[in-house]
Amino acid sequence: MLKTLKGRLYLLSIIIVIPFYFFIYLSFDYSRTMVENELLKSALIVSNQAVENHKRLMTSTERFLVLLAAFPQVKKPNSETCQRFISEISPLYERYVNIGVPDKAGILTCNGTQLESPLDLSDRRYIRDAMTQDRFTSSGVHIDRATGLPTVNFAYPVHSLTDPKNIVGAAVVVISLDWWSVLLNSNQLPENTISYLLDNYGNPVASYPDKAAFDIPKHFNMVIRSHDGVHRVFVQHQIKGWDGQVLLTFMTGIAVDEPLSTIDKRYTLIATTFTMLVVLILILLRLFFLNSISKPLNRLSDLAMKLGQNKYVHAALPTGVKEMDDLQDSFLDMAERKAQAEKKIVRQAQTDSLTGISNRDAFNQKLSEILMVRSDGHQIAIILLGLDNFKEVNDTLGHETGDEVLKTIASRLIACVPSAQLISRLGGDEFILLLEGFDDEKLMVLSEQIRKSVKEPLMASHCEVVVTASIGIALYPDDGTTARELMGAVDQAMYFAKQSGRDAARRFNRRLKEALTKKIELIQDLRQAVINQEFYLLYQPIINKQGEVAKFEALIRWHHPRKGLIPPDYFIQFAEESGQIVEIGHWVIQEAKRALAPIREVYGNGIQISVNVSPMQLSKQQGEDGRLLAELLSKPVGGSPTHIQNGLVVEITEHLLMNSDESTRRALLAFREEGIQVALDDFGTGYSSLAYIMNYDIDYLKIDREFVQKLGEESASETLCEAIISMAHALGVSVIAEGVETRMQADLLLGYGCDYLQGYFFSKPIPLNQILKYQQDKDLSV
């Protein structure tokens, strides 16, 4: 629903309305809180009034008792004089229920009301405390036995008239607390309000209204629900004596249901009214949407559909909404502009913007059209031309010069083959020609003319540039009956021309197709070779001058389950071409690491294993979080932490060093920083100089077997080997001669000062189990 404009309009309306409901709720909650706070204040005021009133009574009573105790008449509690005096003054003080003066023993004979017999008040603690502690005391609240009302008794010590230090009794008054209920009635509290008067033990001695059930609240100063179902806010105040003991407690619970009910009804009415308004607004919005948005949009949608289907779009009636009418006019204008633009796009879509000739799309369309009408077997020829090493032109002379070269090549092709049905640029440095009426012989002659025309020097950006082209040729229907088959065939033919040394033209044939099919199958088999454990390693010993085994070279072999043993010279190039050499190289390192531990147990901890590393492994080493470096640095399986020297030596080819890029350089420097030794394999077969050795700190040079095997036959090989060894030693680099097959070769190399020898003279590559039993029996001593 939210994906429609109507649904989003409703959602927007709801989003707008929700804050208003939220504000209504906040206002409602605020009003309730205000009412609760006001009621709490009322409860506090009533409670404070009761406390203040009682404190005033205590203060005035204390003053009264101090004055009373000073009269000479009361200083003889058991005398007729005391009795007569108290009887006379008692009617004068209505607030006091009774006035009396018990003697020091607690016997009351001097009393404001007539006694049938003396009373023993010695058990009254407040009287005892008043006489023993010589201070004003209170009994706390209790129900008076005579009146049945809640009262509070007060006492003050009476001193002897002759000896002020001698206490002869206590002046006692009894005060009724009936003023408490009068105070509550005068405050006009809400209905169901209750109040309690608690004694010093927390027990109720009086309630308001009378005989109200005592319900101890769980919380004070907040709204709670009482056991009778009424919500109240309770407060309490305690009256304490001079010793901190509670004398009495005033507890009041103000009912809040009625005031809050009024608030609830008011906001219920507000929310209901607002909801009705919202519903009304949504109905009006729906009507507005249907008439002002939905219907005009449907009309515009029809126009857009016709525009997208390239149908004729005629003028439409106004919608009645200015914005929609403007949008409708824009659609009509768009339809007119689209018709004009399509004609221009058709021209541009099939033209290469750089050279001005047709592009890949135009060629594919033209080829498909011709194949649809050529069902009679009439031959159609395709020539695919790719410039050789064109990237070097861009890298050395700049892309502007490269663009000039491409433009010139396009012009030369047009001039060289004017009879071509179509000449197109496929992209990059590839051009393709579509021809009819040519047989094999004519095609080869034409291809040679094209090759020579491309090869002629040309001027671009004030520079003379010479480029060559590799050309592939395919014929319909001999090499394919569909556009896809023909394009695949001509592409394979051009690839074969590049593999043949470039600057050549090759006709597609079945033998080429079979070779490429086998190549594809081999690449597919390589994907499963590691998983199926079809690879294994052989190890060839490397002997030092003393005739001792110093190193081993790990050599990979592939035993295919159906095709048998496949030599590495055959499958390594395909592994590098497909990128699978990286995973295979990691497998070789892992296997060599596993073999290192048992080999070192036999030959000592100084033994090393050389592993060949491909250019792709080195170029990817920086971009794969240093995986190659991490594997080379990891501790050998079964090795001990005391193995300081790394057990693997990285072997790279001279060709790799010559064509190294920045990532390769960083990888080799990283090896050097981590102490990993590097050997330069097949030295002398390329065109490198010893400057590479100095720049990269190579540890070992491996003289190529081609020179070693010619020792004793050609003086040039002897001179070259001796010179390589001499120059390497001058640079602090050790030399390994590989391919040593005879005693004479070994003696000559040792005579030149060669450091290590490797070849069939000592051992062919053998499995690990034989390596562990291998005994070097050739005596190299002179």
C-alpha positions, 0 to 999 in steps of 0.5 A, spaced: 500 500 500 505 504 501 508 504 494 501 507 491 501 515 492 494 514 495 497 510 501 503 515 502 497 520 502 494 516 507 500 515 511 502 522 511 495 524 514 496 519 519 503 522 521 500 529 521 495 527 526 499 522 530 502 528 534 496 532 535 493 525 539 500 525 542 499 533 545 492 531 547 495 525 551 500 530 554 495 535 556 490 530 559 496 527 563 498 534 565 491 535 567 491 529 571 498 530 574 496 537 576 489 535 579 493 530 583 498 535 585 493 540 588 489 534 592 496 532 595 497 539 597 490 539 600 492 533 604 498 536 606 495 543 608 490 539 612 495 535 615 499 541 617 493 544 620 492 538 625 499 538 627 500 546 628 494 546 632 496 540 636 503 544 637 499 550 639 495 546 644 502 543 647 505 550 647 499 553 651 498 547 655 505 547 657 505 554 659 498 553 663 501 547 667 507 551 669 503 557 672 498 551 675 504 548 678 507 555 681 500 556 685 501 554 693 495 551 693 497 545 688 504 544 692 500 540 697 497 535 693 493 531 698 490 537 701 483 540 702 486 546 699 488 543 693 482 539 692 478 546 692 482 550 688 482 545 682 475 544 683 474 552 682 479 553 676 477 546 672 470 549 669 474 555 667 478 551 662 473 548 657 479 545 653 481 541 658 477 535 659 480 534 666 485 537 671 488 533 677 495 533 681 497 526 683 502 526 689 509 524 689 507 516 690 502 517 684 495 517 688 490 522 685 486 526 690 486 533 688 482 532 681 477 537 678 472 532 678 469 529 684 472 522 685 469 517 689 476 514 692 483 516 691 486 514 684 493 510 683 496 513 677 503 511 679 503 506 673 502 512 668 509 513 665 508 520 663 507 522 670 512 518 673 517 521 667 515 528 669 517 527 676 523 523 675 526 527 670 523 534 672 520 536 665 514 537 661 511 530 659 505 527 654 502 521 654 501 520 647 494 519 644 489 514 647 482 513 648 480 516 655 476 511 659 471 516 662 469 520 655 471 514 650 474 520 646 481 521 643 485 525 648 492 527 650 495 527 657 500 532 659 504 533 666 508 538 669 512 537 676 510 540 682 516 542 687 515 543 694 514 550 697 519 550 702 524 546 698 524 547 690 529 541 689 524 537 692 518 534 687 511 533 691 507 531 685 505 533 678 500 537 675 496 533 670 491 536 664 487 531 659 486 535 652 480 532 648 482 531 640 475 532 638 477 538 634 481 534 629 474 532 626 471 539 626 478 541 622 477 536 617 469 537 616 471 545 615 476 543 610 470 541 605 474 535 603 472 530 597 468 525 598 471 518 600 476 522 603 479 518 610 483 520 616 486 516 621 489 518 628 494 513 630 497 512 637 505 512 639 504 504 637 501 506 630 495 503 632 488 507 630 485 510 635 480 515 631 478 515 624 474 520 619 469 519 618 467 515 624 469 508 624 472 508 618 476 501 616 483 502 617 487 501 611 494 502 611 497 505 605 503 502 601 506 509 599 505 516 601 505 522 597 502 519 591 496 516 588 494 509 590 488 504 590 485 502 597 482 496 598 475 499 598 477 500 590 477 508 591 484 512 589 487 516 594 493 520 595 496 519 603 500 524 607 502 523 614 505 527 620 508 525 626 508 529 633 514 527 637 516 528 644 522 531 647 526 524 646 524 523 639 519 518 640 512 518 636 506 521 641 501 521 635 500 521 628 495 524 623 494 520 617 490 523 611 488 520 604 484 525 600 480 521 594 482 523 587 477 519 583 471 524 582 476 530 580 480 525 576 473 522 573 471 529 571 478 530 567 477 523 564 470 525 561 473 532 558 479 529 555 474 523 552 470 528 549 476 532 546 479 526 543 472 523 540 471 530 537 478 530 534 477 523 531 471 525 528 474 531 525 480 527 522 475 522 519 472 527 516 478 530 513 480 523 510 474 523 507 475 530 504 482 528 502 480 521 498 475 525 494 480 530 493 485 525 491 480 522 486 478 528 482 485 532 482 490 527 482 488 520 481 484 521 474 489 526 471 495 521 473 491 515 470 490 520 463 498 522 464 500 514 465 496 513 458 500 518 455 506 515 458 504 508 455 503 510 448 510 514 448 513 508 451 510 504 445 512 509 440 504 510 439 502 516 436 500 521 442 495 526 440 492 532 444 488 531 450 483 535 454 485 539 460 484 536 467 482 542 470 488 542 475 494 547 472 500 543 475 497 536 471 495 540 465 502 543 465 505 536 466 501 533 460 503 539 456 510 536 457 509 529 455 506 532 449 512 536 448 516 530 450 513 525 445 515 530 439 522 531 442 523 523 442 521 522 435 526 527 433 531 524 438 530 517 436 532 518 429 539 522 431 540 516 436 539 511 431 545 514 427 549 515 433 548 508 436 551 505 430 557 509 430 564 509 433 565 516 436 572 516 436 574 513 429 567 515 425 566 508 422 561 503 425 561 500 432 560 493 435 552 494 435 552 496 427 556 490 425 552 485 429 546 487 426 549 487 419 551 480 420 545 478 423 541 481 417 546 478 412 545 471 415 538 471 415 538 472 407 544 468 406 541 461 406 544 459 399 551 457 402 554 464 399 560 465 402 561 471 407 568 473 410 570 476 417 576 479 418 578 481 425 584 485 426 587 486 433 593 491 434 599 488 437 602 491 444 597 497 443 597 498 450 605 500 450 603 506 445 598 509 450 603 508 456 609 511 453 606 516 448 599 518 451 592 516 450 591 522 445 597 519 441 593 512 441 587 515 439 590 518 433 593 512 431 586 508 432 583 514 427 589 513 422 588 505 422 581 506 421 582 511 415 587 506 412 582 500 412 577 504 409 582 505 403 585 498 403 578 495 403 573 499 399 569 493 397 567 491 404 560 491 406 562 494 413 568 496 417 567 497 424 571 498 431 569 493 436 572 497 441 579 498 444 584 496 439 580 491 435 577 492 428 573 487 424 571 487 416 565 484 413 566 482 406 562 478 401 565 474 394 572 472 397 574 465 397 580 463 401 586 465 397 583 472 396 582 473 403 589 471 405 592 476 399 587 481 402 589 480 409 597 481 407 595 487 404 591 489 410 597 487 415 602 491 410 598 497 410 597 497 418 605 496 419 607 502 415 609 508 419 604 513 421 605 520 424 601 521 431 602 527 435 608 529 432 611 522 433 613 517 428 609 510 430 609 503 427 604 498 430 603 491 427 596 487 427 594 480 428 589 478 423 584 472 424 579 470 418 573 466 418 568 464 413 561 462 413 558 457 412 565 453 413 567 456 420 560 457 423 553 458 421 551 463 426 553 470 428 556 467 435 559 461 432 563 466 426 565 471 432 568 465 436 572 462 430 575 469 428 576 471 435 580 464 436 584 465 429 586 472 431 588 469 438 592 464 434 596 469 430 598 473 436 600 466 439 604 465 433 609 471 434 604 477 432 604 481 426 601 475 422 594 473 419 591 466 420 585 462 417 581 459 422 581 451 421 578 445 425 585 443 428 586 450 431 579 449 434 581 442 436 587 445 440 583 450 443 577 446 445 583 441 449 586 448 452 579 449 455 578 442 457 585 442 460 583 449 464 577 446 466 580 440 469 585 444 473 580 447 477 578 440 480 586 438 480 587 441 487 581 439 490 582 432 487 589 432 489 591 430 482 598 434 484 604 432 487 611 434 488 618 431 487 624 434 490 631 434 486 637 435 491 642 441 490 649 439 492 654 444 495 662 444 493 663 439 499 659 434 496 653 435 501 646 436 500 644 443 501 638 444 498 632 441 494 628 444 489 620 442 489 618 441 482 610 440 481 607 434 477 600 433 475 597 426 474 591 426 470 586 421 472 584 420 464 590 423 461 595 421 465 602 425 466 601 432 464 608 435 464 608 442 467 611 446 461 604 444 458 599 446 463 603 451 467 602 456 461 594 455 462 594 455 469 597 462 469 593 464 463 586 462 467 589 465 474 589 458 477 596 459 478 595 463 484 591 457 488 596 452 485 602 456 487 599 456 494 598 449 494 606 448 492 608 452 498 603 448 503 606 442 501 613 444 501 612 446 508 609 440 510 615 436 507 620 441 510 620 438 517 621 431 515 627 433 511 630 437 516 630 431 521 634 427 516 639 433 513 639 438 519 636 445 520 640 449 515 636 445 509 632 449 505 627 448 499 626 452 493 619 453 490 618 457 484 613 463 484 609 465 478 609 473 476 601 473 478 603 470 485 607 476 486 603 481 483 597 479 487 601 478 493 600 486 495 592 485 494 591 479 498 593 481 504 600 479 504 597 471 503 604 469 499 608 473 504 604 470 510 605 463 508 612 463 507 613 466 514 609 461 517 613 456 522 614 449 518 610 444 520 613 440 526 618 445 526 621 448 533 621 456 535 629 455 534 628 455 526 630 462 525 632 462 518 626 461 513 626 454 510 623 456 503 627 460 498 623 463 492 625 462 485 623 467 480 625 467 473 629 472 469 623 474 465 619 476 471 624 481 473 625 484 467 617 485 466 616 487 474 611 492 475 611 496 482 607 491 486 612 485 484 618 490 486 614 491 493 613 484 494 620 482 493 622 488 497 618 485 503 621 478 502 628 482 503 625 485 509 623 479 512 629 475 511 626 471 505 632 469 500 630 469 493 633 465 487 633 468 480 632 462 475 634 461 468 639 466 468 642 468 461 636 466 457 633 473 457 636 480 456 637 482 463 643 485 466 646 485 473 643 491 475 637 487 476 641 483 481 643 489 485 637 493 485 633 487 488 638 484 492 638 477 489 641 471 493 642 466 488 643 466 481 641 459 477 645 458 471 640 456 465 641 448 463 642 450 456 649 453 458 651 448 463 650 442 458 654 445 452 660 446 457 666 442 454 663 443 447 663 450 446 668 455 448 663 460 449 658 457 454 665 456 458 667 463 458 659 465 459 659 461 465 665 463 468 663 470 467 657 469 470 660 466 476 665 471 477 661 477 476 655 474 481 661 473 487 663 480 486 656 482 487 656 477 493 651 473 490 651 465 490 651 461 484 647 455 482 648 451 476 642 447 474 642 441 469 649 438 471 649 431 467 656 429 467 662 429 471 666 433 466 661 439 467 661 438 475 668 439 475 668 445 470 663 449 474 667 447 481 673 450 477 670 456 476 668 457 483 660 455 482 657 454 489 652 449 488 650 444 483 644 441 481 642 435 475 641 428 473 649 427 475 647 427 482 639 425 482 633 426 478 627 429 481 624 424 486 618 423 491 619 425 498 620 418 501 626 417 497 629 423 498 629 421 506 633 415 504 637 419 499 645 418 499 649 423 495 655 418 493 659 423 488 666 425 490 667 432 488 674 433 491 679 435 486 
